[in-house]
Amino acid sequence: MGKLADKEKYRQYKRKYALLNASDSESGGSEDTDEEEEEEDPGAESKKGSGLDRFALAMAKNGDVPTEEDRKAILRDLIDAKEEEEEEEEEEARGKGKAEPKGKEKAEPKGKEKAGPKGKEAMAGKGKEPMAPKRQGLKVAEARKRAAELEHGRLKVGDHALLMASEDHEVEDEEKRFQQKALRVAYCTHERDHFGGSLSRAARGDILCGACDAVEVTGRRKMLERALRRNPRFQDAVWQELVRSMGARARDARTRLNLAQQRQREQFDRRHVNRECAMVWVDVRHLTEKAYSPAHDQWETHKKMNLGGERN
């Protein structure tokens, strides 16, 4: 299947971290009986949980903590499995979409004229095809996000690579603001020396932080990417705001980080194992007066597009 819960991969994890005895102590069986049960009953894993779930549970009991490379390998396998699953679903959907028009083309033209029905069916087919595939970058980013959200909370060994930006803010309250006027930046201190390039990559849906492999920019990605490309002063303004808001207490009034956002940052830091990476949420709506000049048409256009040109 190519999924993370595959038997061979699961056995490799168990052998690598010496978890055979820990998992068998729960069931009371030996290594051979455990493998035989898995081979006989294909639905056993779905009842007990995924392979990664069982692996993490046994690992937490043993107290065996993986290295950074091992944690990144787990996340990589998880992302690959999710992407393969999405590709399979898309192929099935495309197969169904192509199968239906073929049947109609064969059945209908027999009793009717050849020119009329074929032209209409051809136009209908052309209209449906472009709607099926999505942009590759967004599809991969969504797959990564869903994979990490599904598996986050199962790993009890302090794997900070699975912490997602989407879990550190209240989506229900903030989504309307994102759609209407707000543009917020989730940023990781690991990449602070490469701010412009990292943020631009994240705006396209790529992974932002090489150390965490999980931080993404939330908000209007296309508009953010366009603003970063066209206006270097916007990058400088956001970077200065990030530097100001790095502390636990945002004393500067211009940062406009409310208590809820500070609490979310503190919770994120507590969940971190080594506390090497601190996520910072920055509301850049008030930065537009510094970053965008009314004298330039392109920046004025951005203000009209509600990128954050509020003056009150």
C-alpha positions as a Markdown table, in Angstrom:
| # | Residue | x | y | z |
|---|---|---|---|---|
| 1 | Met | 0.0 | 0.0 | 0.0 |
| 2 | Gly | 2.9 | 2.3 | 0.6 |
| 3 | Lys | 1.4 | 3.6 | 3.8 |
| 4 | Leu | 3.2 | 4.1 | 7.1 |
| 5 | Ala | 1.2 | 1.4 | 8.8 |
| 6 | Asp | 2.7 | -1.2 | 6.5 |
| 7 | Lys | 3.8 | -4.3 | 8.3 |
| 8 | Glu | 7.4 | -4.3 | 7.0 |
| 9 | Lys | 8.0 | -0.7 | 8.1 |
| 10 | Tyr | 6.4 | -1.3 | 11.4 |
| 11 | Arg | 8.6 | -4.3 | 12.1 |
| 12 | Gln | 11.6 | -2.3 | 11.1 |
| 13 | Tyr | 10.7 | 0.4 | 13.7 |
| 14 | Lys | 10.1 | -2.3 | 16.3 |
| 15 | Arg | 13.5 | -4.0 | 15.6 |
| 16 | Lys | 15.3 | -0.7 | 15.6 |
| 17 | Tyr | 14.1 | 0.5 | 19.0 |
| 18 | Ala | 13.9 | -3.0 | 20.6 |
| 19 | Leu | 10.2 | -2.8 | 21.1 |
| 20 | Leu | 9.2 | -6.4 | 20.5 |
| 21 | Asn | 9.3 | -7.3 | 24.2 |
| 22 | Ala | 7.3 | -4.2 | 25.2 |
| 23 | Ser | 4.5 | -4.8 | 22.7 |
| 24 | Asp | 4.3 | -8.5 | 23.5 |
| 25 | Ser | 4.0 | -8.0 | 27.2 |
| 26 | Glu | 0.6 | -6.4 | 26.6 |
| 27 | Ser | -0.7 | -9.2 | 24.5 |
| 28 | Gly | 1.2 | -11.9 | 26.5 |
| 29 | Gly | 2.5 | -13.6 | 23.3 |
| 30 | Ser | 5.9 | -14.0 | 21.7 |
| 31 | Glu | 7.4 | -12.5 | 18.5 |
| 32 | Asp | 6.3 | -15.3 | 16.3 |
| 33 | Thr | 2.7 | -15.2 | 17.6 |
| 34 | Asp | 2.5 | -11.5 | 17.1 |
| 35 | Glu | 3.7 | -11.7 | 13.5 |
| 36 | Glu | 1.3 | -14.6 | 12.8 |
| 37 | Glu | -1.6 | -12.7 | 14.2 |
| 38 | Glu | -0.8 | -9.8 | 12.0 |
| 39 | Glu | -0.6 | -12.0 | 8.9 |
| 40 | Glu | -3.7 | -13.9 | 9.7 |
| 41 | Asp | -5.9 | -11.0 | 10.5 |
| 42 | Pro | -5.5 | -8.1 | 8.1 |
| 43 | Gly | -7.9 | -5.8 | 10.1 |
| 44 | Ala | -6.0 | -6.2 | 13.4 |
| 45 | Glu | -4.0 | -3.1 | 12.9 |
| 46 | Ser | -7.0 | -1.0 | 12.2 |
| 47 | Lys | -8.6 | -2.2 | 15.4 |
| 48 | Lys | -5.6 | -1.6 | 17.6 |
| 49 | Gly | -4.6 | 1.6 | 15.9 |
| 50 | Ser | -2.0 | 2.5 | 13.3 |
| 51 | Gly | 1.5 | 1.1 | 13.3 |
| 52 | Leu | 2.9 | 4.5 | 14.3 |
| 53 | Asp | 0.4 | 4.8 | 17.2 |
| 54 | Arg | 1.5 | 1.4 | 18.6 |
| 55 | Phe | 5.1 | 2.2 | 18.0 |
| 56 | Ala | 4.9 | 5.5 | 19.9 |
| 57 | Leu | 3.0 | 4.0 | 22.7 |
| 58 | Ala | 5.5 | 1.2 | 23.3 |
| 59 | Met | 8.3 | 3.7 | 23.0 |
| 60 | Ala | 6.8 | 6.0 | 25.6 |
| 61 | Lys | 6.6 | 3.0 | 28.0 |
| 62 | Asn | 10.2 | 2.0 | 27.4 |
| 63 | Gly | 11.5 | 5.5 | 27.8 |
| 64 | Asp | 13.5 | 5.2 | 24.7 |
| 65 | Val | 13.8 | 8.6 | 23.0 |
| 66 | Pro | 14.8 | 8.7 | 19.3 |
| 67 | Thr | 17.4 | 11.0 | 17.8 |
| 68 | Glu | 16.6 | 14.1 | 15.7 |
| 69 | Glu | 17.3 | 12.1 | 12.5 |
| 70 | Asp | 15.0 | 9.3 | 13.6 |
| 71 | Arg | 12.2 | 11.8 | 14.2 |
| 72 | Lys | 12.6 | 13.4 | 10.9 |
| 73 | Ala | 12.6 | 10.0 | 9.2 |
| 74 | Ile | 9.2 | 9.2 | 10.9 |
| 75 | Leu | 7.8 | 12.5 | 9.7 |
| 76 | Arg | 9.2 | 11.9 | 6.2 |
| 77 | Asp | 7.5 | 8.5 | 6.0 |
| 78 | Leu | 4.3 | 9.9 | 7.2 |
| 79 | Ile | 4.3 | 12.7 | 4.6 |
| 80 | Asp | 5.2 | 10.3 | 1.8 |
| 81 | Ala | 2.4 | 7.9 | 2.9 |
| 82 | Lys | -0.2 | 10.8 | 2.9 |
| 83 | Glu | 1.0 | 12.1 | -0.5 |
| 84 | Glu | 0.7 | 8.6 | -2.0 |
| 85 | Glu | -2.8 | 8.1 | -0.6 |
| 86 | Glu | -3.8 | 11.5 | -2.1 |
| 87 | Glu | -2.3 | 10.5 | -5.5 |
| 88 | Glu | -4.2 | 7.2 | -5.4 |
| 89 | Glu | -7.5 | 9.0 | -4.6 |
| 90 | Glu | -6.9 | 11.5 | -7.5 |
| 91 | Glu | -6.1 | 8.7 | -9.9 |
| 92 | Glu | -9.3 | 7.0 | -9.0 |
| 93 | Ala | -11.3 | 10.2 | -9.4 |
| 94 | Arg | -9.8 | 10.8 | -12.8 |
| 95 | Gly | -10.5 | 7.3 | -13.8 |
| 96 | Lys | -14.2 | 7.6 | -12.9 |
| 97 | Gly | -14.4 | 11.0 | -14.7 |
| 98 | Lys | -13.0 | 9.6 | -17.9 |
| 99 | Ala | -15.0 | 6.4 | -17.8 |
| 100 | Glu | -18.4 | 8.2 | -17.7 |
| 101 | Pro | -18.0 | 10.4 | -20.8 |
| 102 | Lys | -16.7 | 7.4 | -22.9 |
| 103 | Gly | -19.9 | 5.4 | -22.2 |
| 104 | Lys | -22.1 | 8.3 | -23.2 |
| 105 | Glu | -20.1 | 8.9 | -26.4 |
| 106 | Lys | -20.5 | 5.3 | -27.4 |
| 107 | Ala | -24.2 | 5.0 | -26.5 |
| 108 | Glu | -25.8 | 8.3 | -27.7 |
| 109 | Pro | -24.3 | 9.0 | -31.2 |
| 110 | Lys | -25.7 | 5.8 | -32.6 |
| 111 | Gly | -29.3 | 7.1 | -32.7 |
| 112 | Lys | -28.5 | 10.7 | -33.3 |
| 113 | Glu | -26.4 | 12.7 | -35.8 |
| 114 | Lys | -22.7 | 12.5 | -35.4 |
| 115 | Ala | -21.8 | 16.2 | -35.5 |
| 116 | Gly | -24.2 | 17.6 | -32.8 |
| 117 | Pro | -23.8 | 15.3 | -29.8 |
| 118 | Lys | -20.0 | 14.9 | -30.3 |
| 119 | Gly | -19.5 | 18.6 | -30.2 |
| 120 | Lys | -21.5 | 19.1 | -27.1 |
| 121 | Glu | -19.9 | 16.1 | -25.3 |
| 122 | Ala | -16.4 | 17.4 | -26.3 |
| 123 | Met | -17.2 | 20.8 | -24.8 |
| 124 | Ala | -18.6 | 19.3 | -21.7 |
| 125 | Gly | -15.5 | 17.1 | -21.3 |
| 126 | Lys | -13.2 | 20.0 | -21.7 |
| 127 | Gly | -15.0 | 22.0 | -19.1 |
| 128 | Lys | -14.8 | 19.2 | -16.5 |
| 129 | Glu | -11.1 | 18.2 | -16.9 |
| 130 | Pro | -9.4 | 21.4 | -15.6 |
| 131 | Met | -11.4 | 21.4 | -12.4 |
| 132 | Ala | -10.0 | 18.0 | -11.2 |
| 133 | Pro | -6.3 | 18.7 | -10.7 |
| 134 | Lys | -5.1 | 21.1 | -8.0 |
| 135 | Arg | -2.0 | 23.2 | -7.8 |
| 136 | Gln | 0.9 | 20.8 | -6.9 |
| 137 | Gly | 2.3 | 23.0 | -4.2 |
| 138 | Leu | -0.9 | 23.5 | -2.3 |
| 139 | Lys | -1.8 | 19.8 | -2.6 |
| 140 | Val | 1.5 | 18.8 | -1.0 |
| 141 | Ala | 1.2 | 21.4 | 1.7 |
| 142 | Glu | -2.4 | 20.3 | 2.6 |
| 143 | Ala | -1.2 | 16.6 | 2.6 |
| 144 | Arg | 1.6 | 17.5 | 5.0 |
| 145 | Lys | -0.7 | 19.5 | 7.2 |
| 146 | Arg | -3.3 | 16.8 | 7.4 |
| 147 | Ala | -0.7 | 14.1 | 8.0 |
| 148 | Ala | 0.8 | 16.0 | 10.9 |
| 149 | Glu | -2.5 | 16.9 | 12.4 |
| 150 | Leu | -3.6 | 13.2 | 12.2 |
| 151 | Glu | -0.5 | 11.9 | 13.9 |
| 152 | His | 0.1 | 14.8 | 16.3 |
| 153 | Gly | -0.7 | 13.8 | 19.9 |
| 154 | Arg | 0.0 | 10.1 | 19.3 |
| 155 | Leu | 3.8 | 10.5 | 19.6 |
| 156 | Lys | 4.5 | 10.7 | 23.3 |
| 157 | Val | 8.3 | 11.0 | 22.9 |
| 158 | Gly | 8.5 | 14.8 | 22.4 |
| 159 | Asp | 8.7 | 14.9 | 18.7 |
| 160 | His | 8.4 | 18.6 | 18.0 |
| 161 | Ala | 8.5 | 18.1 | 14.2 |
| 162 | Leu | 4.8 | 17.3 | 14.2 |
| 163 | Leu | 3.7 | 20.6 | 15.8 |
| 164 | Met | 1.7 | 22.6 | 13.3 |
| 165 | Ala | 1.1 | 26.3 | 13.1 |
| 166 | Ser | -2.6 | 25.6 | 12.7 |
| 167 | Glu | -2.8 | 24.1 | 16.1 |
| 168 | Asp | -1.5 | 27.2 | 17.8 |
| 169 | His | -4.4 | 29.5 | 17.1 |
| 170 | Glu | -8.2 | 29.3 | 17.3 |
| 171 | Val | -9.2 | 28.5 | 13.8 |
| 172 | Glu | -12.9 | 29.1 | 14.3 |
| 173 | Asp | -12.4 | 32.6 | 15.6 |
| 174 | Glu | -9.6 | 33.7 | 13.3 |
| 175 | Glu | -10.7 | 32.2 | 10.0 |
| 176 | Lys | -13.2 | 35.0 | 9.3 |
| 177 | Arg | -10.6 | 37.6 | 10.0 |
| 178 | Phe | -8.2 | 35.9 | 7.6 |
| 179 | Gln | -10.7 | 35.9 | 4.8 |
| 180 | Gln | -11.7 | 39.5 | 5.3 |
| 181 | Lys | -8.7 | 41.6 | 6.2 |
| 182 | Ala | -6.0 | 40.1 | 8.4 |
| 183 | Leu | -2.7 | 38.7 | 7.2 |
| 184 | Arg | -0.7 | 36.9 | 9.9 |
| 185 | Val | 2.7 | 35.4 | 9.7 |
| 186 | Ala | 3.8 | 32.2 | 11.6 |
| 187 | Tyr | 7.5 | 32.4 | 11.8 |
| 188 | Cys | 10.2 | 30.2 | 13.3 |
| 189 | Thr | 13.4 | 31.5 | 15.0 |
| 190 | His | 15.5 | 28.8 | 13.3 |
| 191 | Glu | 15.1 | 30.6 | 9.9 |
| 192 | Arg | 15.4 | 34.2 | 11.2 |
| 193 | Asp | 18.6 | 34.8 | 9.2 |
| 194 | His | 16.9 | 33.9 | 5.9 |
| 195 | Phe | 13.6 | 35.6 | 6.6 |
| 196 | Gly | 12.7 | 36.9 | 3.1 |
| 197 | Gly | 13.4 | 33.7 | 1.2 |
| 198 | Ser | 11.9 | 31.4 | 3.9 |
| 199 | Leu | 8.7 | 33.4 | 4.1 |
| 200 | Ser | 8.4 | 33.5 | 0.3 |
| 201 | Arg | 8.8 | 29.7 | 0.2 |
| 202 | Ala | 6.2 | 29.3 | 2.9 |
| 203 | Ala | 3.8 | 31.5 | 1.0 |
| 204 | Arg | 4.0 | 29.0 | -1.8 |
| 205 | Gly | 3.1 | 26.2 | 0.5 |
| 206 | Asp | 6.6 | 24.8 | 1.2 |
| 207 | Ile | 8.0 | 23.9 | 4.6 |
| 208 | Leu | 9.2 | 27.0 | 6.3 |
| 209 | Cys | 11.6 | 25.7 | 9.0 |
| 210 | Gly | 14.3 | 23.1 | 8.2 |
| 211 | Ala | 14.7 | 22.3 | 11.9 |
| 212 | Cys | 11.0 | 21.9 | 12.7 |
| 213 | Asp | 9.7 | 20.8 | 9.3 |
| 214 | Ala | 6.3 | 21.9 | 10.3 |
| 215 | Val | 5.8 | 25.6 | 10.4 |
| 216 | Glu | 3.7 | 27.2 | 7.7 |
| 217 | Val | 2.4 | 30.6 | 6.8 |
| 218 | Thr | -1.3 | 31.1 | 7.4 |
| 219 | Gly | -3.4 | 33.6 | 5.6 |
| 220 | Arg | -3.5 | 35.0 | 2.1 |
| 221 | Arg | -0.5 | 33.1 | 0.5 |
| 222 | Lys | -0.7 | 34.6 | -3.0 |
| 223 | Met | -0.9 | 38.2 | -1.7 |
| 224 | Leu | 1.8 | 37.7 | 0.8 |
| 225 | Glu | 4.1 | 36.2 | -1.8 |
| 226 | Arg | 3.4 | 39.0 | -4.2 |
| 227 | Ala | 4.0 | 41.6 | -1.5 |
| 228 | Leu | 7.4 | 40.1 | -0.6 |
| 229 | Arg | 8.5 | 39.9 | -4.2 |
| 230 | Arg | 7.5 | 43.5 | -5.1 |
| 231 | Asn | 8.4 | 45.4 | -1.9 |
| 232 | Pro | 11.6 | 44.7 | 0.0 |
| 233 | Arg | 10.5 | 47.4 | 2.6 |
| 234 | Phe | 7.6 | 45.1 | 3.5 |
| 235 | Gln | 10.1 | 42.4 | 4.3 |
| 236 | Asp | 12.1 | 44.8 | 6.5 |
| 237 | Ala | 9.0 | 46.0 | 8.3 |
| 238 | Val | 7.8 | 42.5 | 9.1 |
| 239 | Trp | 11.3 | 41.4 | 10.2 |
| 240 | Gln | 11.5 | 44.4 | 12.6 |
| 241 | Glu | 8.1 | 43.5 | 14.0 |
| 242 | Leu | 9.3 | 39.9 | 14.5 |
| 243 | Val | 12.4 | 41.0 | 16.4 |
| 244 | Arg | 10.3 | 43.3 | 18.6 |
| 245 | Ser | 7.8 | 40.5 | 19.4 |
| 246 | Met | 10.3 | 37.8 | 20.3 |
| 247 | Gly | 10.0 | 38.4 | 24.0 |
| 248 | Ala | 7.4 | 36.7 | 26.2 |
| 249 | Arg | 6.0 | 40.1 | 27.1 |
| 250 | Ala | 5.3 | 42.3 | 24.1 |
| 251 | Arg | 5.8 | 45.7 | 25.7 |
| 252 | Asp | 5.7 | 47.6 | 22.4 |
| 253 | Ala | 2.2 | 48.7 | 21.7 |
| 254 | Arg | 2.7 | 48.4 | 17.9 |
| 255 | Thr | 3.2 | 44.6 | 18.1 |
| 256 | Arg | -0.5 | 44.3 | 19.0 |
| 257 | Leu | -0.1 | 40.7 | 20.3 |
| 258 | Asn | -3.0 | 40.1 | 22.7 |
| 259 | Leu | -2.9 | 37.9 | 25.8 |
| 260 | Ala | -4.4 | 34.9 | 23.9 |
| 261 | Gln | -1.6 | 35.0 | 21.4 |
| 262 | Gln | 1.0 | 35.2 | 24.1 |
| 263 | Arg | -0.6 | 32.2 | 25.9 |
| 264 | Gln | -0.5 | 30.3 | 22.7 |
| 265 | Arg | 3.2 | 31.0 | 22.2 |
| 266 | Glu | 4.0 | 30.0 | 25.8 |
| 267 | Gln | 2.1 | 26.7 | 25.3 |
| 268 | Phe | 4.0 | 26.1 | 22.1 |
| 269 | Asp | 7.3 | 26.7 | 24.0 |
| 270 | Arg | 6.2 | 24.3 | 26.8 |
| 271 | Arg | 5.4 | 21.6 | 24.3 |
| 272 | His | 8.9 | 21.9 | 22.7 |
| 273 | Val | 11.4 | 19.4 | 24.0 |
| 274 | Asn | 14.6 | 21.5 | 23.6 |
| 275 | Arg | 12.9 | 24.8 | 23.2 |
| 276 | Glu | 15.1 | 25.6 | 20.3 |
| 277 | Cys | 12.3 | 27.0 | 18.2 |
| 278 | Ala | 9.8 | 29.6 | 19.2 |
| 279 | Met | 6.9 | 30.3 | 16.9 |
| 280 | Val | 5.9 | 34.0 | 16.6 |
| 281 | Trp | 2.5 | 35.2 | 15.4 |
| 282 | Val | 2.7 | 38.7 | 14.0 |
| 283 | Asp | -0.3 | 40.8 | 12.9 |
| 284 | Val | 1.0 | 42.9 | 10.1 |
| 285 | Arg | -2.2 | 44.9 | 9.3 |
| 286 | His | -0.9 | 48.0 | 11.1 |
| 287 | Leu | 2.5 | 47.8 | 9.3 |
| 288 | Thr | 1.0 | 48.8 | 5.9 |
| 289 | Glu | 1.5 | 52.5 | 6.6 |
| 290 | Lys | 5.2 | 52.0 | 7.0 |
| 291 | Ala | 5.5 | 49.2 | 4.3 |
| 292 | Tyr | 3.3 | 50.6 | 1.6 |
| 293 | Ser | 3.6 | 54.1 | 0.3 |
| 294 | Pro | 0.5 | 55.9 | -1.2 |
| 295 | Ala | 2.9 | 57.4 | -3.8 |
| 296 | His | 3.3 | 54.0 | -5.5 |
| 297 | Asp | 0.3 | 52.6 | -7.4 |
| 298 | Gln | 1.2 | 49.0 | -6.9 |
| 299 | Trp | 1.3 | 49.4 | -3.1 |
| 300 | Glu | -1.9 | 51.4 | -3.1 |
| 301 | Thr | -3.5 | 48.5 | -5.0 |
| 302 | His | -2.5 | 46.2 | -2.2 |
| 303 | Lys | -4.1 | 48.5 | 0.3 |
| 304 | Lys | -7.3 | 48.4 | -1.7 |
| 305 | Met | -7.1 | 44.6 | -1.8 |
| 306 | Asn | -7.4 | 44.7 | 2.1 |
| 307 | Leu | -3.9 | 43.4 | 2.7 |
| 308 | Gly | -4.0 | 45.5 | 5.8 |
| 309 | Gly | -4.3 | 49.2 | 5.0 |
| 310 | Glu | -6.5 | 50.1 | 7.9 |
| 311 | Arg | -5.7 | 53.4 | 9.5 |
| 312 | Asn | -8.0 | 53.4 | 12.5 |
